[in-house]
Amino acid sequence: MTHRATKIVATLGPASSDPALLEEMIRAGVNVVRLNFSHGKAEDHIERARLVREVSARTGREVAIMADLQGPKIRVGKFEGGKVMLEPGARFVLDAARTEPGDVHGVGLDYKALPRDVKPGDTLLLNDGLIVLTVDSVRGEAVHTTVKLGGELSNNKGINKQGGGLTAPALTAKDMEDIKTAMRLQADYVAVSFPKNATDMEMARQLCAVAGADWQHRPGLIAKIERAEAVPRLEEILAASDGIMVARGDLAVEVGNAAVPALQKRMIRLAREHDKVVITATQMMESMITNPVPTRAEVSDVANAVLDGTDAVMLSAETAAGKYPLETVREMAAICEAAEGHDPVELDADFSGKTFHRIDQSIAMGALFTAFHLGAKAIVALTDSGSTALWMSRHRVRVPIYALTPKVGTQRKMALYRNVRPMLMDTATERDAALAQAESYLKDQGVVATGDVYAITAGEPMGAPGGTNMLKISRVG
């Protein structure tokens, strides 16, 4: 039985909404399904979420649903013929007051605040940095620029400012409505686009709490790090979130391509140190949108994210609109498994100089340490909230972690945690009965067999969140 530690997030879209195909994708290794709220109506997302729940029940594998908010639309307007060709050295006007379609001389703006956010000398990057404009002057609502790097510019392409500094709020009126939809469909995670600081994440959490109150549902919050301003505030954003996404597309445009690999490593390290989850995203298997095999560079990219310690790697257009969604998932799963075989275990170094003030966290660390040095077959956590499994998953250890919980919401949330296999088990309230039930369950699942040693953690009294206070090393009879 293979145990891939790194999780796979796949975006659902027209290419992957067929129930039979989605079932195959989940069997091939999808752990989290992303619903991209930049596209489609509320009804589409609710229907897709229903499909995910239905298909995952059929496979016997519970997957998490992540609602990814669109965030502010910092885009140009539309063109007369749908697109124009911009030549280097040409003058081009971005005009917030323009209502007629654009042409080769200028275009309107979806983002009306741009004239107040820029000044002469600023560099604007359009269409993911493929077109570069230098700001010459700002006159009223019009930003006059010179084309530095030309090319084809089509309708509604994105605008970034080099170095950051656009004032658009992270949460728009559309996002606030979309949060209500996400709570209706019981999304396990909500990804917030373009947060600049902890306040953006705190506001998103309050909105989720209000919208989710009717269902008593509280999702995990993922901060997408894609603004230059977010980088120096990474630790405060992490403190206000349940995890982060290394959103390499917009981030690369704002800070420059060359800065992103080192930032990725730093973000993954910081997330793990702060006991948060981390997803690495954007262009991981981009060539597989049209090709049945990835490039060597893509293989290397995915493997390096795994070796950095990311919880999950993400597919966007590859599974939403690509020609080979199933093959892409299979390739990604194979790369993750191969990389994990060479993943360095630094458990002893992780613990040196560390002090743990919480009993439950100390028990989690004790289970990891003991299981690793004993060569145990598995680490088992009986968990109500999932916290014990999360702490265990922050450290590299080749012993698989099985998290048994009576709550389906906790099971789904743990689908994103690296090296954690969440299982639903209605634990008995009496300790010895629960431990026996857990061992019997793991034997039935083929996780352990007679003679195997495993570590198991639980809390007394059973079922109290945050109450893990017991570690037992058992040999299967």
VEXDREN-2710 file (C-alpha; in Angstrom, 1 decimal):
% VEXDREN-2710
k/r/px/py/pz
1/MET/0.0/0.0/0.0
2/THR/1.7/3.2/-1.2
3/HIS/1.5/6.2/1.1
4/ARG/2.1/9.5/-0.7
5/ALA/2.7/12.2/1.8
6/THR/2.3/15.3/-0.4
7/LYS/-1.3/16.2/-1.2
8/ILE/-2.7/17.1/-4.7
9/VAL/-5.1/20.1/-5.2
10/ALA/-6.9/19.9/-8.5
11/THR/-9.1/22.7/-9.9
12/LEU/-12.5/21.6/-11.2
13/GLY/-13.6/23.0/-14.5
14/PRO/-15.2/22.1/-17.9
15/ALA/-12.4/19.5/-18.5
16/SER/-13.0/17.7/-15.2
17/SER/-16.7/17.9/-14.4
18/ASP/-17.7/14.5/-15.8
19/PRO/-18.5/12.3/-12.8
20/ALA/-16.7/9.2/-14.2
21/LEU/-13.5/11.3/-14.9
22/LEU/-13.6/13.0/-11.5
23/GLU/-13.9/9.6/-9.8
24/GLU/-10.8/8.4/-11.7
25/MET/-9.0/11.6/-10.7
26/ILE/-9.8/11.1/-7.0
27/ARG/-8.7/7.5/-7.3
28/ALA/-5.5/8.6/-9.0
29/GLY/-4.6/10.9/-6.1
30/VAL/-6.6/14.1/-5.8
31/ASN/-7.0/15.1/-2.1
32/VAL/-8.5/18.6/-2.4
33/VAL/-10.8/20.0/-5.1
34/ARG/-10.5/23.7/-5.9
35/LEU/-13.5/25.6/-7.0
36/ASN/-12.3/28.8/-8.8
37/PHE/-14.8/31.6/-8.0
38/SER/-13.3/33.8/-10.8
39/HIS/-15.4/31.7/-13.2
40/GLY/-19.0/30.5/-13.1
41/LYS/-22.1/31.4/-11.1
42/ALA/-23.1/30.4/-7.5
43/GLU/-25.3/27.6/-8.9
44/ASP/-22.4/26.1/-10.8
45/HIS/-20.2/25.9/-7.7
46/ILE/-23.0/24.4/-5.6
47/GLU/-23.6/21.8/-8.3
48/ARG/-19.9/21.0/-8.6
49/ALA/-19.5/20.7/-4.8
50/ARG/-22.5/18.3/-4.7
51/LEU/-20.8/16.3/-7.4
52/VAL/-17.5/16.2/-5.5
53/ARG/-19.2/15.0/-2.3
54/GLU/-21.1/12.3/-4.3
55/VAL/-18.1/11.0/-6.2
56/SER/-15.8/11.0/-3.1
57/ALA/-18.4/9.0/-1.2
58/ARG/-18.4/6.5/-4.1
59/THR/-14.6/6.1/-4.0
60/GLY/-14.5/5.9/-0.2
61/ARG/-12.0/8.7/-0.1
62/GLU/-13.1/11.9/1.6
63/VAL/-11.6/15.0/-0.2
64/ALA/-11.6/18.6/0.9
65/ILE/-13.3/21.4/-1.1
66/MET/-11.4/24.7/-1.4
67/ALA/-13.4/27.8/-2.5
68/ASP/-10.9/30.2/-4.2
69/LEU/-12.2/33.8/-4.1
70/GLN/-11.6/36.0/-7.1
71/GLY/-10.3/39.1/-5.3
72/PRO/-10.1/42.5/-6.8
73/LYS/-10.4/42.7/-10.7
74/ILE/-7.3/44.8/-11.5
75/ARG/-7.8/44.5/-15.3
76/VAL/-8.0/46.5/-18.5
77/GLY/-11.4/46.8/-20.2
78/LYS/-12.4/45.4/-23.6
79/PHE/-11.1/46.2/-27.1
80/GLU/-13.0/46.9/-30.4
81/GLY/-11.7/43.7/-32.0
82/GLY/-11.1/41.8/-28.8
83/LYS/-7.4/42.6/-28.9
84/VAL/-4.7/44.9/-30.1
85/MET/-1.0/44.7/-31.0
86/LEU/1.2/47.1/-28.9
87/GLU/4.5/48.1/-30.5
88/PRO/7.6/49.0/-28.3
89/GLY/8.0/52.8/-28.0
90/ALA/4.3/53.5/-28.7
91/ARG/2.1/55.7/-26.5
92/PHE/-0.8/53.9/-24.7
93/VAL/-3.4/55.4/-22.4
94/LEU/-5.2/53.5/-19.6
95/ASP/-8.3/55.6/-19.0
96/ALA/-10.6/55.0/-16.0
97/ALA/-13.2/57.3/-17.5
98/ARG/-13.3/55.6/-21.0
99/THR/-16.5/53.8/-21.8
100/GLU/-16.1/53.0/-25.5
101/PRO/-14.1/49.9/-26.5
102/GLY/-10.3/50.2/-26.6
103/ASP/-8.0/50.5/-29.6
104/VAL/-4.2/50.6/-30.3
105/HIS/-4.0/54.1/-28.6
106/GLY/-5.7/53.2/-25.3
107/VAL/-8.3/51.3/-23.3
108/GLY/-10.7/51.6/-20.4
109/LEU/-10.2/50.1/-16.9
110/ASP/-12.1/47.7/-14.8
111/TYR/-10.0/49.0/-11.9
112/LYS/-11.0/52.6/-11.6
113/ALA/-8.5/53.5/-8.8
114/LEU/-5.4/53.0/-11.0
115/PRO/-4.8/56.7/-11.7
116/ARG/-4.5/57.3/-7.9
117/ASP/-2.2/54.4/-7.4
118/VAL/0.5/55.2/-9.9
119/LYS/3.0/58.1/-10.6
120/PRO/5.4/58.9/-13.4
121/GLY/8.3/56.4/-13.5
122/ASP/6.2/53.5/-12.3
123/THR/6.3/50.2/-14.3
124/LEU/3.0/48.5/-15.1
125/LEU/3.0/44.8/-16.1
126/LEU/0.0/43.5/-18.1
127/ASN/-1.0/40.0/-18.9
128/ASP/1.3/38.3/-16.4
129/GLY/4.2/40.5/-17.3
130/LEU/4.2/39.8/-21.0
131/ILE/3.5/43.5/-21.7
132/VAL/5.5/46.2/-19.9
133/LEU/4.4/49.9/-19.7
134/THR/6.2/52.8/-18.2
135/VAL/4.0/55.5/-16.7
136/ASP/4.8/59.0/-18.2
137/SER/2.1/61.1/-16.6
138/VAL/-1.3/60.9/-14.8
139/ARG/-3.9/63.4/-16.0
140/GLY/-7.2/63.2/-14.3
141/GLU/-8.5/59.7/-14.9
142/ALA/-6.0/58.9/-17.6
143/VAL/-2.7/57.1/-17.1
144/HIS/-0.3/58.0/-20.0
145/THR/2.3/55.3/-20.7
146/THR/5.0/54.3/-23.1
147/VAL/5.2/50.7/-24.3
148/LYS/8.5/49.2/-23.1
149/LEU/7.8/45.5/-24.0
150/GLY/5.1/45.1/-26.6
151/GLY/2.9/42.3/-27.8
152/GLU/-0.7/41.2/-28.1
153/LEU/-3.1/42.7/-25.4
154/SER/-6.6/41.3/-25.3
155/ASN/-9.8/41.9/-23.3
156/ASN/-9.7/42.0/-19.5
157/LYS/-6.0/41.2/-19.0
158/GLY/-4.6/41.7/-15.5
159/ILE/-2.6/44.7/-14.4
160/ASN/0.2/44.6/-11.8
161/LYS/2.5/47.3/-10.5
162/GLN/6.1/46.4/-10.2
163/GLY/7.0/46.3/-6.5
164/GLY/3.3/46.3/-5.5
165/GLY/1.4/49.3/-4.2
166/LEU/-2.1/48.9/-5.7
167/THR/-4.7/49.9/-3.1
168/ALA/-7.5/47.5/-4.2
169/PRO/-9.1/45.8/-1.1
170/ALA/-8.5/42.1/-0.9
171/LEU/-12.3/41.4/-0.4
172/THR/-14.7/42.8/-2.9
173/ALA/-18.5/42.9/-2.8
174/LYS/-18.4/39.8/-5.1
175/ASP/-16.1/38.0/-2.7
176/MET/-18.5/38.7/0.2
177/GLU/-21.4/37.1/-1.8
178/ASP/-19.1/34.2/-2.8
179/ILE/-18.2/33.6/0.8
180/LYS/-22.0/33.1/1.5
181/THR/-22.1/30.5/-1.4
182/ALA/-18.9/28.8/-0.1
183/MET/-20.6/28.4/3.3
184/ARG/-23.8/27.1/1.7
185/LEU/-21.8/24.4/0.0
186/GLN/-19.7/23.7/3.2
187/ALA/-16.3/24.5/1.7
188/ASP/-13.6/23.1/3.9
189/TYR/-11.2/25.9/3.0
190/VAL/-11.6/29.4/1.6
191/ALA/-8.6/30.9/-0.2
192/VAL/-8.4/34.7/0.0
193/SER/-6.8/36.4/-3.1
194/PHE/-4.4/39.3/-2.8
195/PRO/-4.4/39.8/1.1
196/LYS/-1.9/42.5/2.1
197/ASN/-1.9/42.0/5.9
198/ALA/-3.4/40.2/8.8
199/THR/-6.5/42.5/8.8
200/ASP/-7.6/41.2/5.4
201/MET/-7.5/37.6/6.7
202/GLU/-9.3/38.6/10.0
203/MET/-12.1/40.3/8.0
204/ALA/-12.4/37.2/5.8
205/ARG/-12.7/35.0/8.9
206/GLN/-15.4/37.2/10.4
207/LEU/-17.4/37.1/7.1
208/CYS/-17.1/33.3/7.1
209/ALA/-18.2/33.0/10.7
210/VAL/-21.3/35.1/10.0
211/ALA/-22.2/33.4/6.7
212/GLY/-21.4/29.9/8.2
213/ALA/-23.4/30.4/11.4
214/ASP/-26.6/28.7/10.1
215/TRP/-24.6/25.6/9.4
216/GLN/-22.2/25.9/12.4
217/HIS/-19.5/25.7/9.8
218/ARG/-16.0/27.2/10.1
219/PRO/-13.7/26.7/7.2
220/GLY/-9.9/26.9/7.2
221/LEU/-8.6/30.1/5.7
222/ILE/-5.7/30.1/3.1
223/ALA/-4.0/33.4/2.4
224/LYS/-2.7/33.5/-1.2
225/ILE/0.6/35.3/-1.2
226/GLU/0.7/37.1/-4.5
227/ARG/1.3/40.8/-3.6
228/ALA/4.7/42.3/-3.0
229/GLU/3.3/44.0/0.2
230/ALA/2.4/40.6/1.7
231/VAL/6.0/39.3/1.7
232/PRO/7.4/41.5/4.6
233/ARG/4.1/40.8/6.5
234/LEU/4.3/37.0/6.0
235/GLU/4.4/36.1/9.7
236/GLU/1.4/38.3/10.7
237/ILE/-0.6/36.9/7.8
238/LEU/0.4/33.3/8.8
239/ALA/-0.8/34.1/12.4
240/ALA/-4.2/35.2/11.1
241/SER/-4.6/32.2/8.7
242/ASP/-4.8/28.4/8.7
243/GLY/-2.3/28.2/5.8
244/ILE/-0.9/30.0/2.8
245/MET/-0.6/29.5/-0.9
246/VAL/2.6/30.3/-2.7
247/ALA/0.7/31.9/-5.6
248/ARG/3.6/32.2/-8.0
249/GLY/1.9/33.9/-10.9
250/ASP/1.0/37.4/-9.6
251/LEU/3.8/37.2/-7.1
252/ALA/6.4/36.7/-9.8
253/VAL/5.0/39.7/-11.8
254/GLU/5.2/42.0/-8.7
255/VAL/8.6/40.9/-7.3
256/GLY/10.3/39.5/-10.4
257/ASN/10.6/35.9/-11.6
258/ALA/14.1/35.5/-10.1
259/ALA/13.0/36.2/-6.6
260/VAL/10.3/33.6/-6.5
261/PRO/12.2/30.3/-5.9
262/ALA/13.9/31.6/-2.7
263/LEU/10.7/33.1/-1.5
264/GLN/8.9/29.8/-2.1
265/LYS/11.4/28.0/0.1
266/ARG/11.2/30.6/2.8
267/MET/7.3/30.6/2.8
268/ILE/7.2/26.8/3.1
269/ARG/9.7/26.8/5.9
270/LEU/7.9/29.6/7.8
271/ALA/4.5/27.9/7.4
272/ARG/5.8/24.7/8.9
273/GLU/7.5/26.5/11.8
274/HIS/4.2/28.3/12.5
275/ASP/2.2/25.0/12.4
276/LYS/0.3/26.1/9.3
277/VAL/-0.3/24.3/6.0
278/VAL/1.2/25.5/2.7
279/ILE/0.2/24.9/-1.0
280/THR/2.5/25.5/-3.9
281/ALA/0.7/26.7/-7.0
282/THR/0.8/28.1/-10.5
283/GLN/2.3/26.5/-13.7
284/MET/3.4/23.3/-12.0
285/MET/2.5/21.1/-14.9
286/GLU/1.5/23.9/-17.4
287/SER/2.7/22.1/-20.5
288/MET/0.2/19.2/-19.8
289/ILE/-2.7/21.5/-20.7
290/THR/-1.9/20.5/-24.2
291/ASN/0.7/17.7/-23.9
292/PRO/0.4/14.2/-22.5
293/VAL/3.7/14.3/-20.6
294/PRO/5.3/17.1/-18.5
295/THR/8.6/18.8/-19.3
296/ARG/11.7/17.8/-17.3
297/ALA/11.7/21.3/-15.8
298/GLU/8.1/20.8/-14.5
299/VAL/9.1/17.4/-13.0
300/SER/11.9/19.1/-11.2
301/ASP/9.7/22.0/-10.1
302/VAL/7.1/19.6/-8.5
303/ALA/9.9/17.5/-6.9
304/ASN/11.6/20.5/-5.4
305/ALA/8.4/21.8/-3.8
306/VAL/8.0/18.3/-2.3
307/LEU/11.6/18.4/-1.0
308/ASP/11.0/21.9/0.4
309/GLY/8.3/20.4/2.5
310/THR/5.1/21.7/0.9
311/ASP/1.8/20.2/2.1
312/ALA/0.3/20.2/-1.3
313/VAL/1.0/20.9/-5.0
314/MET/-1.7/22.5/-7.1
315/LEU/-3.1/22.1/-10.6
316/SER/-5.1/25.0/-12.1
317/ALA/-5.8/25.0/-15.9
318/GLU/-4.1/21.6/-16.2
319/THR/-7.2/19.9/-14.7
320/ALA/-9.8/22.7/-15.2
321/ALA/-9.4/23.2/-19.0
322/GLY/-6.6/20.9/-20.1
323/LYS/-6.7/18.0/-22.5
324/TYR/-5.1/15.5/-20.1
325/PRO/-6.6/16.1/-16.5
326/LEU/-6.3/12.4/-15.4
327/GLU/-2.8/11.9/-16.8
328/THR/-1.7/15.1/-15.1
329/VAL/-2.8/13.9/-11.7
330/ARG/-1.2/10.5/-12.3
331/GLU/2.1/12.1/-13.3
332/MET/2.1/14.5/-10.4
333/ALA/1.4/11.7/-7.9
334/ALA/4.3/9.7/-9.3
335/ILE/6.7/12.7/-9.1
336/CYS/5.6/13.3/-5.5
337/GLU/6.2/9.7/-4.4
338/ALA/9.6/9.5/-6.1
339/ALA/10.8/12.8/-4.5
340/GLU/9.5/11.7/-1.1
341/GLY/11.8/8.6/-1.3
342/HIS/14.7/11.0/-1.0
343/ASP/13.2/13.4/1.5
344/PRO/15.7/14.1/4.3
345/VAL/14.5/13.3/7.8
346/GLU/15.7/15.9/10.3
347/LEU/13.6/15.0/13.2
348/ASP/16.3/15.1/15.9
349/ALA/17.5/18.5/14.6
350/ASP/13.9/19.7/14.6
351/PHE/13.5/19.0/18.3
352/SER/16.9/20.3/19.6
353/GLY/16.5/23.5/21.6
354/LYS/12.7/23.3/21.3
355/THR/10.4/23.6/24.3
356/PHE/6.7/22.6/24.2
357/HIS/4.4/24.3/26.7
358/ARG/1.2/22.3/25.8
359/ILE/0.6/18.7/26.9
360/ASP/-1.1/17.7/23.7
361/GLN/1.7/19.2/21.5
362/SER/4.3/17.4/23.7
363/ILE/2.4/14.1/23.2
364/ALA/2.3/14.6/19.4
365/MET/6.1/15.2/19.3
366/GLY/6.8/12.2/21.6
367/ALA/4.8/10.0/19.3
368/LEU/6.8/11.2/16.2
369/PHE/10.1/10.8/17.9
370/THR/9.4/7.3/19.4
371/ALA/7.8/5.9/16.2
372/PHE/10.7/7.1/14.1
373/HIS/13.4/5.7/16.3
374/LEU/11.5/2.4/16.8
375/GLY/10.8/2.0/13.1
376/ALA/7.1/1.8/13.8
377/LYS/4.7/0.9/11.0
378/ALA/2.3/3.8/11.7
379/ILE/1.5/6.7/14.0
380/VAL/-2.2/6.8/14.9
381/ALA/-3.9/9.9/16.3
382/LEU/-7.4/9.7/17.8
383/THR/-8.3/13.4/17.2
384/ASP/-11.5/15.5/17.5
385/SER/-10.2/18.8/16.1
386/GLY/-7.3/17.5/14.0
387/SER/-4.7/19.6/15.9
388/THR/-2.6/16.6/17.0
389/ALA/-2.3/15.4/13.4
390/LEU/-1.4/18.9/12.2
391/TRP/1.5/19.2/14.7
392/MET/2.8/15.8/13.7
393/SER/2.6/16.6/10.0
394/ARG/4.9/19.7/10.4
395/HIS/7.9/17.4/10.9
396/ARG/9.5/15.2/8.2
397/VAL/9.2/11.6/9.2
398/ARG/8.7/8.6/6.9
399/VAL/6.2/6.9/9.2
400/PRO/2.7/7.5/7.9
401/ILE/0.3/9.3/10.2
402/TYR/-3.3/7.9/10.4
403/ALA/-5.7/10.4/11.9
404/LEU/-9.0/8.8/13.2
405/THR/-11.8/11.2/13.9
406/PRO/-15.5/11.0/14.5
407/LYS/-16.1/14.3/12.7
408/VAL/-16.4/14.3/8.9
409/GLY/-15.6/18.0/8.8
410/THR/-12.3/17.3/10.6
411/GLN/-11.6/14.4/8.3
412/ARG/-12.0/16.6/5.2
413/LYS/-9.9/19.4/6.6
414/MET/-7.0/17.0/7.3
415/ALA/-7.1/15.9/3.7
416/LEU/-4.7/18.8/3.1
417/TYR/-2.1/17.9/5.8
418/ARG/1.1/16.4/4.5
419/ASN/1.7/12.8/5.5
420/VAL/-1.7/12.5/7.2
421/ARG/-4.3/9.9/6.1
422/PRO/-7.6/11.0/7.7
423/MET/-10.1/8.3/8.4
424/LEU/-13.6/8.5/9.9
425/MET/-14.1/6.4/13.0
426/ASP/-16.7/6.8/15.6
427/THR/-14.4/6.3/18.6
428/ALA/-16.0/4.7/21.7
429/THR/-16.1/6.9/24.8
430/GLU/-14.2/4.4/27.0
431/ARG/-10.4/4.6/26.4
432/ASP/-9.5/0.9/26.2
433/ALA/-12.5/0.2/23.9
434/ALA/-11.5/3.1/21.7
435/LEU/-7.8/1.8/21.4
436/ALA/-9.0/-1.7/20.6
437/GLN/-11.4/-0.4/18.0
438/ALA/-8.7/1.7/16.4
439/GLU/-6.3/-1.3/16.1
440/SER/-9.1/-3.5/14.7
441/TYR/-10.0/-0.7/12.2
442/LEU/-6.3/-0.3/11.1
443/LYS/-6.0/-4.1/10.6
444/ASP/-9.1/-4.2/8.5
445/GLN/-7.7/-1.3/6.4
446/GLY/-4.4/-3.2/5.8
447/VAL/-2.4/-0.5/7.6
448/VAL/-1.0/-2.9/10.2
449/ALA/-0.7/-6.6/10.5
450/THR/0.2/-9.1/13.4
451/GLY/3.6/-8.3/14.9
452/ASP/3.7/-4.6/13.7
453/VAL/4.5/-1.9/16.1
454/TYR/2.6/1.4/16.0
455/ALA/2.3/4.5/18.2
456/ILE/-1.1/5.8/19.2
457/THR/-2.2/9.0/20.9
458/ALA/-5.5/9.8/22.5
459/GLY/-7.0/12.1/25.2
460/GLU/-8.8/11.3/28.4
461/PRO/-11.6/11.9/28.7
462/MET/-12.3/10.8/25.2
463/GLY/-13.7/13.3/22.7
464/ALA/-12.6/16.5/24.4
465/PRO/-11.0/18.9/21.8
466/GLY/-7.3/19.7/22.7
467/GLY/-7.3/17.0/25.3
468/THR/-4.6/14.6/23.8
469/ASN/-2.6/13.5/26.9
470/MET/-1.7/9.9/26.3
471/LEU/0.8/8.0/24.1
472/LYS/0.9/4.3/23.8
473/ILE/3.3/2.0/21.9
474/SER/1.5/-1.1/20.8
475/ARG/2.4/-4.3/19.0
476/VAL/-0.4/-5.9/17.0
477/GLY/-1.5/-9.2/18.5
END
